[in-house]
């Protein structure tokens, strides 16, 4: 696993607070500083002789100057400046090489690196040029006018160019690794967010599917069972007075029970088919990207693709069965008038099924709460919409209440169905003491 941002911040704070992030770095810097101090101390003997100073002073000066290398990670500019300052004393070669490398590999701006490298190159070039001329003059040797400048340039470039170039390479490589690590961390966080989003979408899909199944089961069970209870009550009332009518009502109760069982069996069959699909509890993080990409592609298709999938996946009643639905309520003793306005035409499966369920639930509510009331069912086909209304008058008081229970979910389910398609749903009591349920569904253009 890659280092997280929190770990990186903690490491950075440690490095800034104690100069070294690791013990190995501290040991290396202390060792280099000790070697540099010894080197400068040895070279300080010759410096003291040339400058006519006491040897202990030259040695002490060399020890102090060479020990500055211990702070190369914290203050690389200081180390390079000290190495440039002691160049005329012909000491601190190790400190100059290591200091230039550290400076080039650090986060110091490039212009500062170029200026300090140029100063170090000039200092070494001048000192080397002067020392070579002095040595040649004292040796009574004349190699030619080109020898001293050429050797001074070669020596100064050899001491300054390699550490600067190598430091620039190491610094660029280090920054590249840090950039790759940050990208890996951001990618890991993004994949984690995508996994959470996919889980949320899956949870929302499961919730929506449960709600849809609950609505379907409520529509099937409430309407069929309500009619069965009404017919059973009528059967009990006419069993002794009119045996033929009792037989007819008994046959209707049996037909409705079989229809309810058939619809429930089909719905449970869909649920069992969905349960048969194996579900993995854990998903590899590498596959989250592909799943999220597929989810994004599906989401980009919009509600149109979702509606098409729902239409093909859900089979149910349509507006052609509305007359049969009304006739079933009439056979249960309800006075129902069906009014169809406009020219009938086919709609989408979801629109027709929703319109049918609204009328069905409206009639079921009348069976439950307004026994003996007259009902008017209106269906209007308009240019860009289809409207339906179920309105009942007050109960006549002579028809016994069937005693059907009510959970209060019928109107909620109708509102959810209609608003899911972008329609408008209104329900409430009328001035005459009845109740009215109205819905308008938009019809997409062909």
C-alpha positions as CSV (number, residue, x, y, z in Angstrom):
1,X,0.0,0.0,0.0
2,X,1.2,3.5,-0.6
3,X,1.9,6.0,2.1
4,X,-1.2,8.1,2.9
5,X,-1.2,11.8,3.1
6,X,-1.3,11.7,6.9
7,X,1.8,9.5,7.0
8,X,3.6,11.9,4.6
9,X,2.7,14.9,6.7
10,X,3.9,13.2,9.8
11,X,7.2,12.3,8.1
12,X,7.6,15.8,6.8
13,X,7.1,17.3,10.3
14,X,9.7,14.8,11.7
15,X,12.2,15.7,9.0
16,X,11.8,19.4,9.6
17,X,11.8,19.2,13.3
18,X,14.9,17.0,13.7
19,X,16.8,17.8,10.4
20,X,16.9,14.0,9.6
21,X,13.9,11.9,8.9
22,X,15.8,8.6,9.5
23,X,18.6,7.5,11.7
24,X,20.6,6.4,8.7
25,X,20.6,9.9,7.3
26,X,21.9,11.3,10.5
27,X,24.7,8.8,10.7
28,X,25.7,9.6,7.1
29,X,25.8,13.3,7.7
30,X,27.8,13.1,10.9
31,X,30.3,10.7,9.2
32,X,30.7,13.0,6.2
33,X,31.1,16.0,8.6
34,X,33.8,14.2,10.6
35,X,35.7,13.2,7.4
36,X,35.4,16.8,6.1
37,X,36.6,18.2,9.4
38,X,39.7,15.9,9.4
39,X,40.4,16.8,5.8
40,X,40.2,20.5,6.5
41,X,42.3,20.1,9.6
42,X,45.1,18.4,7.7
43,X,44.9,21.0,4.9
44,X,44.8,23.7,7.6
45,X,48.5,22.9,8.4
46,X,49.6,24.0,4.9
47,X,47.2,27.0,5.1
48,X,48.8,28.2,8.4
49,X,52.3,27.8,6.9
50,X,51.4,29.9,3.8
51,X,49.5,32.5,5.9
52,X,52.2,32.7,8.6
53,X,49.8,31.6,11.3
54,X,50.3,29.2,14.2
55,X,49.6,25.6,13.1
56,X,46.9,25.1,15.9
57,X,45.0,28.1,14.5
58,X,45.0,26.6,11.0
59,X,44.0,23.1,12.4
60,X,41.2,24.6,14.5
61,X,40.0,26.7,11.5
62,X,39.9,23.6,9.4
63,X,38.0,21.6,12.0
64,X,35.3,24.2,12.4
65,X,35.0,24.8,8.6
66,X,34.8,21.1,7.8
67,X,32.2,20.4,10.5
68,X,29.7,22.7,8.8
69,X,28.9,19.8,6.5
70,X,26.7,18.3,9.2
71,X,23.9,20.9,8.4
72,X,23.9,20.2,4.7
73,X,20.3,18.9,4.6
74,X,18.9,21.8,6.6
75,X,21.0,24.7,5.1
76,X,22.7,23.6,1.9
77,X,23.2,27.2,0.8
78,X,25.3,27.9,4.0
79,X,27.5,24.8,3.3
80,X,28.2,25.9,-0.3
81,X,29.0,29.5,0.8
82,X,31.4,28.2,3.4
83,X,33.1,26.0,0.8
84,X,33.4,28.9,-1.6
85,X,34.8,31.1,1.2
86,X,37.6,28.6,2.1
87,X,38.5,27.8,-1.5
88,X,41.4,30.3,-1.5
89,X,42.8,28.4,1.5
90,X,42.9,25.3,-0.6
91,X,40.8,23.2,1.7
92,X,37.3,21.7,1.9
93,X,37.2,19.7,-1.4
94,X,34.9,17.1,0.1
95,X,32.6,19.7,1.5
96,X,32.4,21.6,-1.8
97,X,31.5,18.4,-3.8
98,X,28.9,17.2,-1.2
99,X,27.5,20.7,-0.7
100,X,27.0,21.3,-4.4
101,X,25.3,17.9,-4.8
102,X,23.0,18.5,-1.8
103,X,22.1,22.0,-3.1
104,X,21.2,20.8,-6.6
105,X,19.1,17.9,-5.1
106,X,17.2,20.2,-2.7
107,X,14.1,22.3,-3.2
108,X,16.1,25.5,-3.6
109,X,15.1,27.6,-6.6
110,X,17.0,26.9,-9.8
111,X,18.3,30.5,-10.1
112,X,20.0,30.3,-6.7
113,X,21.5,26.9,-7.6
114,X,22.9,28.4,-10.8
115,X,24.4,31.4,-9.0
116,X,26.1,29.4,-6.3
117,X,27.4,26.8,-8.7
118,X,28.8,29.6,-10.9
119,X,30.5,31.2,-7.9
120,X,32.0,27.9,-6.9
121,X,33.2,27.3,-10.4
122,X,34.8,30.8,-10.6
123,X,36.5,30.4,-7.2
124,X,38.0,27.0,-8.1
125,X,39.0,28.3,-11.5
126,X,40.8,31.3,-10.1
127,X,42.5,29.4,-7.3
128,X,43.6,26.6,-9.6
129,X,44.9,29.1,-12.3
130,X,47.0,31.0,-9.7
131,X,48.4,27.9,-8.1
132,X,49.4,26.3,-11.4
133,X,51.2,29.4,-12.5
134,X,53.0,29.6,-9.2
135,X,54.0,25.9,-9.4
136,X,55.2,26.2,-13.0
137,X,57.2,29.4,-12.3
138,X,58.9,27.8,-9.3
139,X,59.7,24.6,-11.2
140,X,61.3,26.6,-14.1
141,X,59.1,24.7,-16.6
142,X,57.4,26.4,-19.6
143,X,54.7,24.1,-21.1
144,X,53.2,26.8,-23.2
145,X,50.5,29.6,-22.7
146,X,47.6,27.2,-23.2
147,X,48.5,24.7,-20.5
148,X,47.5,26.7,-17.4
149,X,44.1,27.9,-18.6
150,X,43.2,24.5,-20.0
151,X,44.1,22.6,-16.8
152,X,42.4,25.2,-14.7
153,X,39.2,24.9,-16.7
154,X,39.3,21.0,-16.6
155,X,39.9,20.9,-12.9
156,X,37.2,23.4,-12.0
157,X,34.7,21.7,-14.3
158,X,35.6,18.3,-12.9
159,X,35.0,19.4,-9.3
160,X,31.8,21.3,-9.9
161,X,29.9,19.9,-12.9
162,X,29.5,16.2,-11.8
163,X,28.0,16.9,-8.3
164,X,25.6,19.6,-9.7
165,X,24.4,17.4,-12.6
166,X,24.0,14.3,-10.3
167,X,22.2,16.4,-7.7
168,X,19.8,17.8,-10.3
169,X,19.1,14.2,-11.5
170,X,18.5,12.9,-8.0
171,X,16.2,15.9,-7.2
172,X,14.2,15.4,-10.3
173,X,13.9,11.7,-9.6
174,X,12.8,12.3,-6.0
175,X,10.2,14.8,-7.1
176,X,8.9,12.4,-9.7
177,X,8.6,9.6,-7.1
178,X,6.7,12.0,-4.8
179,X,4.4,13.0,-7.6
180,X,3.7,9.4,-8.5
181,X,3.1,8.6,-4.8
182,X,0.6,11.5,-4.5
183,X,-1.1,10.4,-7.7
184,X,-1.4,6.8,-6.3
185,X,-2.8,8.2,-3.1
186,X,-5.3,10.3,-4.9
187,X,-6.3,7.4,-7.1
188,X,-6.7,5.2,-4.1
189,X,-9.0,7.8,-2.5
190,X,-10.9,8.2,-5.7
191,X,-11.4,4.5,-6.0
192,X,-12.6,4.4,-2.4
193,X,-15.1,7.2,-3.1
194,X,-16.3,5.4,-6.2
195,X,-16.8,2.2,-4.2
196,X,-18.8,4.1,-1.6
197,X,-20.8,5.8,-4.3
198,X,-21.5,2.5,-6.0
199,X,-22.6,1.0,-2.7
200,X,-24.9,4.0,-2.1
201,X,-26.4,3.6,-5.6
202,X,-26.9,-0.1,-5.0
203,X,-28.6,0.6,-1.7
204,X,-30.8,3.2,-3.4
205,X,-31.7,0.7,-6.1
206,X,-32.6,-1.9,-3.5
207,X,-34.7,0.6,-1.6
208,X,-36.5,1.6,-4.8
209,X,-37.1,-2.0,-5.8
210,X,-38.5,-2.8,-2.4
211,X,-40.8,0.2,-2.6
212,X,-42.0,-0.8,-6.1
213,X,-42.6,-4.4,-5.0
214,X,-44.5,-3.2,-2.0
215,X,-46.7,-1.0,-4.2
216,X,-47.4,-3.9,-6.6
217,X,-48.3,-6.3,-3.8
218,X,-50.5,-3.7,-2.2
219,X,-52.3,-3.0,-5.4
220,X,-52.8,-6.7,-6.1
221,X,-53.8,-7.8,-2.6
222,X,-55.8,-4.8,-1.6
223,X,-58.1,-4.7,-4.6
224,X,-58.6,-8.4,-5.1
225,X,-59.1,-9.2,-1.4
226,X,-61.4,-6.1,-1.0
227,X,-63.7,-7.5,-3.8
228,X,-63.5,-10.9,-2.3
229,X,-64.6,-9.6,1.1
230,X,-67.5,-7.6,-0.5
231,X,-68.7,-10.6,-2.4
232,X,-68.4,-12.8,0.6
233,X,-70.6,-10.4,2.6
234,X,-73.1,-10.4,-0.3
235,X,-72.9,-14.2,-0.4
236,X,-73.7,-14.4,3.3
237,X,-76.7,-12.0,2.9
238,X,-78.3,-13.8,-0.1
239,X,-77.3,-17.4,0.7
240,X,-80.8,-18.4,2.0
241,X,-82.9,-16.0,0.0
242,X,-81.4,-16.4,-3.5
243,X,-79.3,-19.5,-3.9
244,X,-78.6,-18.8,-7.6
245,X,-77.1,-15.4,-6.8
246,X,-75.2,-17.0,-4.0
247,X,-73.7,-19.5,-6.4
248,X,-72.8,-16.7,-8.7
249,X,-71.1,-14.6,-6.0
250,X,-69.2,-17.7,-4.8
251,X,-67.9,-18.2,-8.4
252,X,-66.8,-14.6,-8.5
253,X,-65.0,-15.0,-5.2
254,X,-63.2,-18.0,-6.5
255,X,-62.2,-16.3,-9.7
256,X,-60.9,-13.3,-7.9
257,X,-58.9,-15.4,-5.5
258,X,-57.3,-17.3,-8.3
259,X,-56.4,-14.1,-10.1
260,X,-54.9,-12.7,-6.9
261,X,-52.9,-15.9,-6.4
262,X,-51.7,-15.9,-10.0
263,X,-50.4,-12.3,-9.7
264,X,-48.8,-13.0,-6.4
265,X,-47.1,-16.1,-7.8
266,X,-45.7,-14.2,-10.7
267,X,-44.4,-11.5,-8.4
268,X,-42.8,-14.0,-6.1
269,X,-41.3,-15.8,-9.1
270,X,-39.5,-12.6,-10.1
271,X,-38.2,-12.2,-6.5
272,X,-36.9,-15.8,-6.5
273,X,-35.2,-15.3,-9.8
274,X,-33.5,-12.2,-8.4
275,X,-32.4,-14.1,-5.3
276,X,-30.9,-16.9,-7.5
277,X,-28.2,-14.5,-8.8
278,X,-25.0,-15.0,-6.7
279,X,-23.9,-11.8,-4.9
280,X,-20.3,-11.3,-3.9
281,X,-19.8,-9.9,-0.5
282,X,-16.5,-8.3,-1.3
283,X,-15.3,-6.6,-4.5
284,X,-11.6,-6.2,-5.4
285,X,-10.6,-2.5,-5.4
286,X,-9.2,-2.9,-8.9
287,X,-12.6,-3.8,-10.2
288,X,-14.3,-0.7,-8.7
289,X,-13.1,1.5,-11.5
290,X,-14.7,-0.7,-14.1
291,X,-17.9,-1.0,-12.1
292,X,-18.0,2.8,-11.5
293,X,-17.4,3.4,-15.2
294,X,-20.3,1.2,-16.1
295,X,-22.5,2.9,-13.5
296,X,-21.5,6.3,-14.9
297,X,-22.4,5.1,-18.5
298,X,-25.7,3.9,-17.3
299,X,-26.4,7.1,-15.4
300,X,-25.5,9.2,-18.5
301,X,-28.3,7.5,-20.4
302,X,-30.8,9.2,-18.1
303,X,-34.3,8.4,-17.2
304,X,-35.1,7.2,-20.7
305,X,-33.0,4.1,-20.5
306,X,-34.3,3.4,-17.0
307,X,-37.9,3.7,-18.2
308,X,-37.2,1.4,-21.1
309,X,-35.7,-1.2,-18.9
310,X,-38.7,-1.0,-16.5
311,X,-41.1,-1.3,-19.3
312,X,-39.5,-4.4,-20.6
313,X,-39.0,-5.9,-17.2
314,X,-42.4,-5.3,-15.6
315,X,-45.5,-6.8,-17.0
316,X,-48.9,-5.6,-15.7
317,X,-52.4,-4.5,-16.6
318,X,-53.0,-1.6,-19.1
319,X,-55.9,0.7,-19.9
320,X,-57.6,-1.9,-22.2
321,X,-58.5,-3.9,-19.0
322,X,-60.1,-0.8,-17.4
323,X,-63.6,-1.9,-18.5
324,X,-63.1,-5.3,-16.9
325,X,-61.9,-3.7,-13.7
326,X,-65.0,-1.5,-13.5
327,X,-67.2,-4.5,-14.2
328,X,-65.7,-6.4,-11.3
329,X,-66.8,-3.6,-9.0
330,X,-70.2,-3.6,-10.5
331,X,-70.6,-7.3,-9.9
332,X,-69.7,-6.6,-6.2
333,X,-72.8,-4.3,-6.0
334,X,-71.2,-1.0,-6.6
335,X,-72.8,1.5,-8.9
336,X,-69.9,2.6,-11.2
337,X,-70.1,4.8,-14.3
338,X,-67.1,4.9,-16.7
339,X,-66.7,8.0,-18.8
340,X,-64.0,8.0,-21.5
341,X,-63.2,11.3,-23.2
342,X,-60.9,11.8,-26.2
343,X,-59.6,9.4,-28.7
344,X,-58.0,6.4,-27.1
345,X,-54.4,5.5,-28.2
346,X,-51.6,3.3,-26.9
347,X,-49.2,4.7,-24.4
348,X,-46.0,3.5,-22.8
349,X,-46.3,0.5,-20.6
350,X,-45.4,2.4,-17.4
351,X,-48.0,5.1,-18.2
352,X,-50.8,2.7,-18.9
353,X,-50.0,0.6,-15.9
354,X,-49.8,3.6,-13.6
355,X,-53.2,4.9,-14.9
356,X,-54.7,1.5,-14.3
357,X,-53.4,1.2,-10.8
358,X,-54.7,4.7,-9.9
359,X,-58.2,3.8,-10.9
360,X,-57.9,0.4,-9.2
361,X,-56.8,1.9,-5.9
362,X,-59.5,4.5,-6.1
363,X,-62.2,1.8,-6.5
364,X,-60.6,-0.2,-3.7
365,X,-60.8,2.9,-1.4
366,X,-64.5,3.2,-2.2
367,X,-65.0,-0.5,-1.2
368,X,-63.2,0.1,2.0
369,X,-64.6,3.5,3.1
370,X,-67.8,4.3,1.2
371,X,-69.9,1.2,0.9
372,X,-73.0,1.8,-1.3
373,X,-71.7,5.1,-2.7
374,X,-72.0,5.9,-6.4
375,X,-68.8,6.2,-8.3
376,X,-67.8,8.0,-11.5
377,X,-64.6,6.9,-13.2
378,X,-63.4,9.4,-15.8
379,X,-60.6,8.8,-18.3
380,X,-59.5,11.7,-20.6
381,X,-57.1,11.3,-23.5
382,X,-55.5,14.6,-24.3
383,X,-52.8,15.9,-26.6
384,X,-49.7,15.4,-24.4
385,X,-51.2,13.8,-21.3
386,X,-53.7,11.3,-20.0
387,X,-55.9,12.1,-17.0
388,X,-57.9,9.9,-14.8
389,X,-60.3,10.6,-11.9
390,X,-62.3,8.4,-9.5
391,X,-65.0,10.3,-7.6
392,X,-67.6,8.8,-5.3
393,X,-70.5,10.4,-3.6
394,X,-71.5,10.0,0.1
395,X,-72.4,6.5,1.3
396,X,-76.1,5.7,1.2
397,X,-76.1,4.3,4.8
398,X,-78.1,1.3,3.9
399,X,-75.2,-0.9,2.8
400,X,-73.3,-2.6,5.6
401,X,-69.6,-1.8,5.9
402,X,-67.5,-4.8,4.9
403,X,-65.0,-4.0,7.7
404,X,-62.0,-3.9,5.5
405,X,-58.8,-2.8,7.2
406,X,-56.8,0.2,5.9
407,X,-53.1,0.9,6.3
408,X,-53.1,4.3,4.8
409,X,-50.6,3.3,2.1
410,X,-52.9,3.4,-0.9
411,X,-52.8,7.2,-1.5
412,X,-49.1,7.3,-0.8
413,X,-48.4,4.6,-3.3
414,X,-50.5,6.3,-6.0
415,X,-48.7,9.6,-5.4
416,X,-45.3,7.9,-5.6
417,X,-46.3,6.2,-8.9
418,X,-47.6,9.4,-10.5
419,X,-44.8,11.7,-9.4
420,X,-42.2,9.2,-10.5
421,X,-43.4,9.7,-14.1
422,X,-43.5,13.5,-13.7
423,X,-47.3,13.7,-13.3
424,X,-49.6,15.5,-10.8
425,X,-51.7,13.7,-8.2
426,X,-54.5,15.3,-6.1
427,X,-56.9,13.7,-3.7
428,X,-59.3,15.0,-1.1
429,X,-63.0,15.2,0.0
430,X,-65.6,16.8,-2.1
431,X,-68.2,19.4,-1.1
432,X,-71.0,16.7,-1.4
433,X,-69.4,14.6,1.3
434,X,-67.6,12.2,-1.1
435,X,-64.0,11.7,-2.1
436,X,-62.1,12.4,-5.3
437,X,-58.8,11.0,-6.6
438,X,-57.3,12.7,-9.7
439,X,-54.1,12.2,-11.5
440,X,-52.5,13.6,-14.7
441,X,-49.7,11.7,-16.5
442,X,-47.5,13.3,-19.2
443,X,-47.2,11.3,-22.4
444,X,-43.9,11.4,-24.2
445,X,-44.1,12.3,-27.8
446,X,-43.8,9.3,-30.2
